[in-house]
């Protein structure tokens, strides 16, 4: 059974750097959201990716997002999961003590290192978890490429 590479996208290193910057601000007693917040910035929900013999399974934690607000696209070997979590606008005006839950646009990407059956991808959303099952292409044969003279 093939395993997925540790770094699925080069952007993983950028996410790690962002996390380090956020921890730095937290150590200073400044909430990083107040420094780094941008209305156009997407947050990245936590995601688990694992593989079985037949498929790659992606689990994304997006509690509080309605299923109608979740979108999934695939372009070649790149899967994009995106959507929006809305803040509760009906809540009374309040003074915030701590704000860790991300709101607004979210986005997450998965680049597959194994051949997949794009037309057979299935997704389900239950109890705050989106599960995407991506079947692997079984009979992918190697093709010999000949050099041009």
Secondary structure, 3 states (H helix, E strand, C coil): CCCCCCCCCCHHHHHHHHHHHHHHHHHCCCCHHHHHCCCCCCECCCEEEEECCCEEEEEEECCCCCHHHEEEEEECCEEEEEEEECCCCCCCCCCCCCCCCCCEEEEEEEECCCCECHHHCEEEEECCEEEEEEEECCCCCCCCCCCCC
